[in-house]
Amino acid sequence: LCRDGTLQVQATVEATEAALAGLSVGVSLWRGEQPVVAHRQLLGTPTVDERGRYAERVDFSLAVAAPAHWSAETPDCYRAVVTLWRGEALLEAEAWDIGFRRIEIADGLLRLNGKPLLIRGVNRHEHHHLRGQVVSEADMVQDILLMKQNNFNAVRCSHYPNAPRWYELCNRYGLYVVDEAN
């Protein structure tokens, strides 16, 4: 079992050449209200694409000591926050819930965090019996809770991409996702 983790983030900032000057990108990882690790980096020399658009990609690789491991049984999530700064002024922030996990096939077994993984799954279509393909977040949570109550730990999303919120909720509540469309 891997004791330490690595948070790898790739951020691309696109703007005019003048607007990119003096910008920095920050990444922080939070567990509850406590920051676990943080780093901030100034933008350097942007590249110019064929349309004359300026962009700069920033890569972060941050070591995380002894992170909690995510699984369907213990969906321990951290909050990763990517920020854009001009000096000390915060311009923009985006956040995602993430979990540290290691998936591998070893000795002929599918393993998660070093332990054999038994998948007990169901198939799901993004569909509501009254509203058709109009599925609310409450409907999604209800689907997840029903799966968990019946001891399922995985869901197959069939034939088309589901709403992005579905994947976030599966991560938060602890469901493995088999997504054949994206």
C-alpha positions, 0 to 999 in steps of 0.5 A: 500500500502506498503511504504517501501520495502525489497531487498532480495538477495541470492548469492552462491560463489563456488571455492576451499577452498583456493580461498574462503579465504578472499572473500566478497560479496557486494550488492548495489541498484541503482536508476539512478546514485545514490546508494540507499542502499549497504552492503558488507559481508565477507564470513565465513565457506564454506560447502563442497558438495558430490563432494568435491566442496566448496561453501558458500551462503550469504543472504542479506535482505536490507531495502529500504525506500519508493521505487518507485513501478513497474507496467505496467503503470510505470515500475520503475526499479532499478539496483541491483548489486552483487559484489565479492571482494578480499580485495579492488579488485573487482573480478566480478560483475553481475547486474539486473534490478528489480522493487518493487511490491506487488501482492496479492488477496484481497477482491476477486480481484487481486491487484498490489501495493494495486490497483485492476489489470485488465489484458489485455493480448495476447499470444506470441510465440517466432517466427519470420515470416522469421527467425523462432525461431531466434528472435533478441532483436530488434524483441522482442522490436518491439513485446513489443511496438506493445503490448503497443501501443494496450493497452495490459499490459500482455503477455502469453509465451506459452509452452516453456521457452522464451529467458532470454532477453525477460523477462528482456525487459518485466520488463523494458518496463512494461508487466506482464508475464504469463509464464507457462513453467518456 
